[in-house]
Amino acid sequence: MLIAAFAFDYDGTLAENGTVDEATMAALRRLKAAGRKILLVTGRELPDLRRVFSQFEELDVIVAENGALLYLPSTGEERPLAAPPPVEFIAALRRREVTPLSVGRSIVATWQPNETKVLEAIQELGLEWQIIFNKGAVMCLPPGVNKASGLAAALELLELSALNVVAVGDAENDHAFLTACGCSVAVANAIESIKAEADIVTSGARGKGIVELIERFLDGDGLVGGLRRHDVLFGSDALGCSVTIRDDAALLIAGSSGIGKSRLASALIERMQQHGFQICVIDPEGDYEGLTHTISLGDADRAPLESEAFDVLRKPSANLVVNLLGIGMADRPVFFSKLLSGLGELRSKCGRPHWIVVDEAHHLVPAESAPSRFLPGQLPGTILITAEPESLAKNALDTTNTIVAVGTEAAKVVASYCAVLGLKTPVMPSPRDSDEVLFWDRSQNTPPVIVKVEGPSSEHRRHIRKYAKGTLGEDKSFYFRGPEGKLNLRAHNVTAFLQMADGVDGDTWMFHLAQKDYSRWFRDAIKDDGAADEIERVEAAGLDATVSREEVSKIISRRYTSPTEA
């Protein structure tokens, strides 16, 4: 995961006895020269901070008053993030002779053991204010205001995700913003509870620890390479142990129907969202339009615009589905190539979107496409979905390090993958149940394993209008050909299928019924396993043309024209 910014506490972290030494400042300048944003997150009030630290220009944003105030050094602008303290609260503290007493734009601060008097005043006035401790300091703030909330406001301003931030601190009040970030660091002098929760603990204290951390980062360590708390749960192996996907993985999901490739991808996307990852889904067939917590661009009647996509992705919390139904099949690879290039540039600047999911990838980077149509080298944080690995361009397959093979022919899928990439085919077990897949993480140098996966907690709702009235591609359409192949009637959606099914002769209808073509179409092209299961029972019932046609029509009409499905 790319690190785009560092957020430092001041006292006890950057500073010792209130001041920052030159070696630490030099390290901060090197970090800034490397293109990383630098944020200061402190409990100090701004005038007090300026008194001991005059080099505001070295910082991109200052979060002061323990999250209650933003200061922008480039413009000198102050942005309050909380209400000022009630006048009666200050008066109550002074009546109780609370000293020292400092009153900022929002924060009210003193020292232990005055917390008892402060609490009495809060209870007397019926306030909801909170008390936060910091190595002997006692800070009072409005509810919900802390270093994490202040940092979130600063990152929104910078259009950065907290997952791409390294946070560094030493004391109790740093806990909130340390846990909110992608990598948390405690300096050697931090209190034990902060050290226990940090991803990294420096060997040096205060400024020496900061210099150590920055040098480690600039030397190419990356800091987050060994972290596993951002892994996404994939499923469980035969022993019941969790199988996870690292945030730098590049997946290929391939194979025939089974658990369903799109359904599996939807489950992974759901879990990625729970981690706070930003997701961008490239959706050639409109299968993800009902995905929760996403913004969808484009439909069958309107092509998405690249500029719209990047406008959405500017907000770190926004997840995007780019629907390509409105773009002709021949034009999709070019659109995708340009979009992917732009996504690569965005990632290089701010590390987002964290995951790029490409469904029906063979439509966008087919085997015969030019190498320039896909980004070279490794492309971490991606999921490519296709039926057959050999249908995908080799340079796209080259970017993957993990394959998930679905369906009863999963072993053949992995063998095909190895053949294209010139890899030795490993010894493999075979999935037996529909909720099992073959999982092979090549980067870990381990053999393929059977993994039992879970679908999304709430299945994404099928977009009925797309299947009922939209225009499916030629490869997704149903063709009534008849027993001798004399017909070539294309049903490009469910409505057209119903109309043609009602009009074709009995022999043609029964030919496809016997071949189980109807259930296969709904399972593989329409991706409606429920309808496919019902139709499959009709196909196996031995009914004549009239009755079977009526039964199939009832199933489809109920699912695609019922008010509950519209």
JOCORSUL-V302231 format. One record per residue. N is the residue number from 1. PSI is psi in radians with two decimals (* if undefined). OMEGA is omega as a letter, one per 20 degrees, with the letter a starting at -180 (* if undefined). BURIAL is I if it has 9 or more other ideal C-beta (glycine too) atoms within 8 Angstrom, else O. Layout:
# JOCORSUL-V302231
n = (N	N)
psi = (PSI	PSI)
omega = (OMEGA	OMEGA)
burial = (BURIAL	BURIAL)
This chain:
# JOCORSUL-V302231
n = (1	2	3	4	5	6	7	8	9	10	11	12	13	14	15	16	17	18	19	20	21	22	23	24	25	26	27	28	29	30	31	32	33	34	35	36	37	38	39	40	41	42	43	44	45	46	47	48	49	50	51	52	53	54	55	56	57	58	59	60	61	62	63	64	65	66	67	68	69	70	71	72	73	74	75	76	77	78	79	80	81	82	83	84	85	86	87	88	89	90	91	92	93	94	95	96	97	98	99	100	101	102	103	104	105	106	107	108	109	110	111	112	113	114	115	116	117	118	119	120	121	122	123	124	125	126	127	128	129	130	131	132	133	134	135	136	137	138	139	140	141	142	143	144	145	146	147	148	149	150	151	152	153	154	155	156	157	158	159	160	161	162	163	164	165	166	167	168	169	170	171	172	173	174	175	176	177	178	179	180	181	182	183	184	185	186	187	188	189	190	191	192	193	194	195	196	197	198	199	200	201	202	203	204	205	206	207	208	209	210	211	212	213	214	215	216	217	218	219	220	221	222	223	224	225	226	227	228	229	230	231	232	233	234	235	236	237	238	239	240	241	242	243	244	245	246	247	248	249	250	251	252	253	254	255	256	257	258	259	260	261	262	263	264	265	266	267	268	269	270	271	272	273	274	275	276	277	278	279	280	281	282	283	284	285	286	287	288	289	290	291	292	293	294	295	296	297	298	299	300	301	302	303	304	305	306	307	308	309	310	311	312	313	314	315	316	317	318	319	320	321	322	323	324	325	326	327	328	329	330	331	332	333	334	335	336	337	338	339	340	341	342	343	344	345	346	347	348	349	350	351	352	353	354	355	356	357	358	359	360	361	362	363	364	365	366	367	368	369	370	371	372	373	374	375	376	377	378	379	380	381	382	383	384	385	386	387	388	389	390	391	392	393	394	395	396	397	398	399	400	401	402	403	404	405	406	407	408	409	410	411	412	413	414	415	416	417	418	419	420	421	422	423	424	425	426	427	428	429	430	431	432	433	434	435	436	437	438	439	440	441	442	443	444	445	446	447	448	449	450	451	452	453	454	455	456	457	458	459	460	461	462	463	464	465	466	467	468	469	470	471	472	473	474	475	476	477	478	479	480	481	482	483	484	485	486	487	488	489	490	491	492	493	494	495	496	497	498	499	500	501	502	503	504	505	506	507	508	509	510	511	512	513	514	515	516	517	518	519	520	521	522	523	524	525	526	527	528	529	530	531	532	533	534	535	536	537	538	539	540	541	542	543	544	545	546	547	548	549	550	551	552	553	554	555	556	557	558	559	560	561	562	563	564	565	566)
psi = (2.30	2.39	2.06	-0.35	2.76	2.37	2.05	2.38	2.81	-1.33	2.21	-0.08	-1.32	-0.69	2.61	2.16	0.63	-0.10	2.68	2.19	2.92	-0.61	-0.68	-0.75	-0.68	-0.69	-0.70	-0.69	-0.68	-0.66	-0.74	-0.66	-0.43	0.08	0.22	2.46	2.56	2.16	2.50	2.22	1.86	2.71	-0.19	2.66	2.69	-0.84	-0.66	-0.70	-0.76	-0.53	-0.60	-0.23	1.86	-0.05	0.89	-0.52	-0.28	-0.14	2.64	-0.72	2.51	2.20	1.88	3.04	0.69	0.63	-0.01	-0.16	2.32	2.44	2.30	1.80	-0.55	-0.48	-0.26	0.18	2.42	2.34	1.80	2.41	0.07	2.86	2.70	2.77	2.50	2.42	-0.70	-0.45	-0.79	-0.72	-0.70	-0.64	-0.67	-0.60	-0.58	0.09	0.81	1.98	2.53	2.79	2.10	2.31	2.06	-2.77	-0.64	-0.62	2.57	2.17	2.56	-2.81	2.76	2.52	0.55	-0.03	-0.50	-0.78	-0.69	-0.78	-0.69	-0.73	-0.71	-0.77	-0.67	-0.70	-0.08	0.57	2.75	0.24	2.70	2.73	2.28	2.36	2.64	1.50	0.88	-0.44	2.55	2.01	2.37	2.30	2.78	2.75	2.45	-0.06	2.13	-3.05	-0.56	-0.77	-0.67	-0.72	-0.69	-0.71	-0.68	-0.73	-0.59	-0.69	-0.69	-0.06	0.81	2.66	2.50	-0.42	-0.33	0.38	2.41	2.15	2.40	2.27	-3.03	-0.21	3.10	-0.75	-0.07	-0.22	-0.82	-0.80	-0.41	-0.80	-0.33	-0.28	2.87	-0.48	2.22	2.41	2.34	2.31	2.83	-0.47	0.12	2.73	2.75	-0.63	-0.58	-0.73	-0.71	-0.52	-0.22	2.61	-0.59	2.43	2.16	2.72	-0.42	2.65	2.61	-2.22	-0.63	-0.64	-0.63	-0.79	-0.78	-0.80	-0.82	-0.72	-0.69	-0.74	-0.82	-0.38	-0.06	0.16	-0.63	-0.29	-0.82	0.03	-0.58	0.00	2.44	-0.06	-0.18	0.07	2.54	2.25	2.26	-0.74	-2.70	2.58	-3.00	-0.44	0.01	0.12	2.52	2.41	2.18	2.89	2.19	2.75	-0.14	0.23	2.69	1.84	2.57	2.10	2.06	2.77	3.14	-3.09	2.71	-1.83	-0.43	2.05	-0.79	-0.66	-0.73	-0.78	-0.69	-0.68	-0.75	-0.73	-0.75	-0.78	-0.59	-0.68	-0.64	-0.50	-0.19	0.14	2.54	2.31	2.42	2.06	2.20	2.04	1.55	-0.48	0.14	0.42	-0.22	0.29	-0.49	0.19	2.30	2.67	0.62	2.73	2.27	2.31	2.32	2.68	-2.93	-0.41	-0.17	2.20	2.47	2.74	2.47	-0.74	-0.66	-0.73	-0.79	-0.44	-0.72	-0.79	-0.18	-0.53	2.05	-0.49	-0.08	2.25	2.49	2.42	2.11	1.83	2.11	0.18	-0.53	0.02	2.30	2.61	-0.74	-0.44	-0.18	-0.72	-0.68	-0.78	-0.79	-0.73	-0.77	-0.73	-0.77	-0.65	-0.76	-0.66	-0.64	-0.72	-0.74	-0.74	-0.71	-0.41	-0.76	0.04	0.16	2.77	2.58	-0.58	2.34	2.10	2.14	1.82	2.72	0.85	-0.46	-0.33	-0.44	-0.58	1.20	2.85	-0.59	0.07	2.77	2.53	-0.54	-0.18	-0.15	2.57	2.42	2.87	-2.82	2.56	1.38	2.78	0.68	2.66	2.01	2.32	2.21	2.91	-0.80	2.20	-0.65	-0.21	-0.12	2.55	2.43	-0.69	-0.37	-0.75	-0.58	-0.47	-0.24	2.60	-0.03	2.33	2.39	1.95	2.23	2.78	3.04	-0.35	0.51	-0.72	-0.67	-0.60	-0.80	-0.68	-0.70	-0.74	-0.81	-0.66	-0.75	-0.70	-0.03	0.59	2.70	2.24	2.17	2.89	2.32	2.48	3.04	2.34	2.50	-0.56	2.80	-0.31	0.28	2.53	2.89	2.15	2.16	1.89	1.71	-0.48	-0.38	-0.01	0.72	2.72	2.84	2.57	2.72	2.28	2.29	2.14	2.76	2.45	3.11	2.58	-0.50	1.94	2.36	2.38	2.33	2.46	1.67	-0.67	-0.64	-0.81	-0.54	-0.68	-0.19	-3.06	1.90	2.67	2.89	-0.62	-0.22	-0.18	2.81	2.42	2.06	1.91	-0.48	2.97	-0.48	0.10	0.44	-0.39	2.81	1.03	2.02	2.14	1.88	0.00	3.11	-0.66	-0.78	-0.63	-0.81	-0.74	-0.76	-0.66	-0.60	-0.40	-0.32	2.75	2.84	-0.69	-0.74	-0.79	-0.84	-0.54	-0.87	-0.55	-0.78	-0.58	-0.12	0.58	-0.55	-0.86	-0.63	-0.71	-0.78	-0.53	-0.78	-0.72	-0.84	-0.37	0.73	1.56	-0.57	-0.84	-0.71	-0.72	-0.74	-0.75	-0.62	-0.62	-0.63	-0.73	-0.55	-0.03	-0.16	0.50	2.74	3.12	-0.75	-0.89	-0.80	-0.66	-0.73	-0.73	-0.76	-0.71	-0.71	-0.77	-0.84	-0.76	-0.73	-0.69	-0.45	-0.15	-0.09	2.47	-0.53	-0.29	-0.19	*)
omega = (a	r	a	a	r	r	a	r	a	a	r	r	r	a	r	a	r	a	r	a	a	r	r	r	r	r	r	r	r	r	r	r	r	r	a	r	r	r	r	a	a	r	a	r	a	r	r	r	a	r	a	a	a	a	a	a	r	a	r	r	r	r	a	r	r	r	a	a	r	r	a	a	a	a	a	a	r	a	r	r	a	r	r	a	r	a	a	r	r	r	a	r	r	r	r	r	r	r	i	r	r	a	r	r	r	a	r	a	r	a	r	j	a	a	r	r	r	r	r	a	r	a	r	a	a	a	r	a	a	r	r	a	r	r	r	r	r	a	r	a	r	a	r	a	r	a	r	r	r	r	r	r	r	a	r	r	a	a	r	r	r	r	r	a	r	r	a	a	a	a	a	a	r	a	a	a	r	a	a	a	a	r	a	a	r	r	a	a	a	r	a	a	r	r	a	a	a	r	a	r	a	r	r	r	r	a	r	r	r	r	r	a	a	r	r	r	a	r	r	r	r	r	a	a	a	a	r	a	r	r	a	r	r	a	a	a	a	r	a	r	a	r	a	r	a	a	r	a	r	a	r	r	a	r	a	a	a	r	a	a	a	r	r	r	r	r	r	r	r	a	r	r	r	r	a	r	r	a	r	a	r	a	a	a	r	a	a	a	r	a	a	r	r	r	a	r	r	r	a	a	a	r	r	r	r	a	r	a	a	r	r	a	r	r	a	a	a	r	a	r	r	a	a	a	a	r	r	a	a	a	a	r	a	r	a	a	r	a	a	r	r	r	r	r	r	r	a	a	a	r	a	i	a	r	r	a	a	r	a	a	a	r	a	r	a	a	a	a	r	a	a	a	a	a	a	r	a	r	a	r	r	r	r	a	r	r	a	a	a	r	a	r	a	a	r	r	a	a	a	r	r	r	r	a	a	r	a	r	a	a	r	r	r	r	r	r	r	a	a	a	a	a	r	a	a	r	a	r	r	r	r	a	a	r	r	r	r	a	a	r	a	a	a	r	r	a	r	r	r	r	r	a	r	r	r	a	r	a	r	a	r	r	a	a	a	a	a	a	a	r	r	r	a	a	r	a	r	a	r	a	a	a	a	r	a	a	r	a	a	r	a	r	a	r	r	r	r	a	a	r	a	a	a	a	a	a	r	r	a	r	a	r	a	r	a	a	a	r	r	a	a	a	a	a	a	r	r	a	r	r	a	r	r	a	r	r	r	a	a	a	r	a	r	a	a	a	a	r	r	a	r	r	r	a	a	a	r	a	a	r	r	r	a	a	a	*)
burial = (I	O	I	I	I	I	I	I	I	I	I	I	I	I	I	O	O	O	O	I	O	O	I	I	I	O	I	I	I	I	I	I	O	O	O	I	I	I	I	I	I	I	I	I	I	I	O	I	I	I	O	O	I	O	O	I	O	I	I	I	I	I	I	I	I	I	I	I	I	I	I	I	I	O	O	O	O	I	I	I	I	I	O	O	I	O	O	O	I	I	O	I	I	I	O	I	O	I	O	O	I	I	O	I	I	I	I	I	I	I	O	O	O	I	I	O	I	I	I	I	I	I	O	O	I	O	O	O	I	I	I	I	I	I	I	O	I	I	I	I	I	I	O	O	I	I	I	I	I	I	I	I	I	I	I	I	I	I	I	I	I	I	I	I	I	I	I	I	I	I	I	I	I	I	I	I	I	I	I	I	I	I	I	I	I	I	I	I	O	I	I	O	O	I	I	O	I	I	O	I	I	I	O	I	O	I	I	I	I	I	I	I	I	I	I	I	I	I	O	O	O	O	I	I	O	O	I	O	O	I	I	I	O	I	I	O	I	O	O	O	O	O	I	I	I	I	I	O	I	I	I	I	I	I	I	I	O	I	I	I	I	I	I	I	I	I	I	I	I	I	I	I	I	O	I	O	I	I	I	I	I	I	I	I	I	I	O	I	I	O	I	O	O	I	O	I	I	I	I	O	O	O	O	I	O	I	O	I	I	I	O	I	I	O	O	I	O	I	I	I	I	I	I	I	I	I	I	O	O	O	O	I	I	O	I	I	I	I	I	I	I	I	I	I	O	I	I	O	O	I	I	I	I	I	I	I	I	I	I	I	I	I	I	I	I	I	I	O	I	O	O	O	I	I	O	O	O	O	I	O	I	I	I	I	I	I	O	I	I	O	I	I	I	I	I	I	I	O	I	I	O	I	I	I	I	I	I	O	O	I	I	O	I	I	I	I	I	I	I	I	I	O	O	O	O	I	O	I	O	I	I	O	O	O	O	I	I	I	I	I	I	I	O	O	O	O	O	I	I	I	I	I	I	O	I	I	O	O	O	I	O	O	I	I	O	I	I	I	O	I	O	I	I	O	O	O	I	I	O	I	I	I	O	O	O	O	I	O	I	I	I	O	I	I	I	I	I	I	I	I	I	O	O	I	O	O	O	I	I	I	I	I	I	O	O	I	I	I	I	I	I	I	I	I	I	I	I	I	O	O	I	I	I	I	I	I	O	I	I	O	O	O	O	O	I	O	O	I	I	O	I	I	I	O	I	I	I	I	I	I	O	I	O	O	I	O)
